[in-house]
Amino acid sequence: MYYHSRAEAGGKLAESLVKYRDDNAIIVAMNAGGVLVGEPISTSLHCPLTMLLSEQIDLPGEQIDIGTISQDGSFVYNNAFSSGEAEEYYSEFHGYIEDQKREQLAKMHRLLGRGGLVNKKNLKDHNIILVSDGLKTGVTLEAAHAFLKPVDMKSLIIAVPIASVQAVDRMHILADELHCLSVTDNYIETNHYYDDNNVPTQEVILQKLSNFGTD
């Protein structure tokens, strides 16, 4: 399925989430594109929108996504690897991976401050709706789940316009409920599924979100 814009896709997702209108819901976008998807959902459900920042770590010269680090420093390995494969990569690239963790975490702290946008205390007893503009793998999702795991939430809902079969498999395991408009076994790249790929920078996104007051 293809969309003119992320806002259009968000509007379609909002139709399937109407039961959460005025029901202690908070939209947590997993990336900048997810914020654009989340805006019409937030408007429709009368609930706040915020963003959980994370950064992917790739191995040098390998074009391999080894894992993702979230704004609180939690790190998850790419679930495409077995535990043995992950340990082997970590052993070989230990110094590089640790350096990248520190560098990416410092980058996020410069953008957000150490507290970040998402205050876990304010998520308690809420329906958390995780939103992205597309999920090629389950890595970003795993990072978000690790961040939210300590939160005593009512339920975890995942809403995404397009996802790979691999990502949907992880959604079924991690979420209480999922809303995915289209599943593909040949996921190209997220921008491929949108005509309008004008996604604001993280700085602009953060300015947009400053009005929601979920700190």
Buried (B, 14 or more C-beta within 10 A) or exposed (E): EEBEBBBBBBBBBBEBBEEBEEBBBBBBBBBBBBBBBBBBBBBBBEBBBBBBBBBBBEBEEEEBBBBBBBBBBBBBBBBEBEEEEBEEBBEEBEEBBEEBBEEBBEBBBEBBEEEBBBEBEBBEEBBBBBBBBBBBBBBBBBBBBBBBEEBEBBBBBBBBBBBBEBBBEBBEEBBEBBBBBBBBEEBEEBEEBBEEEEBBEBEEBBEBBEEBEBE
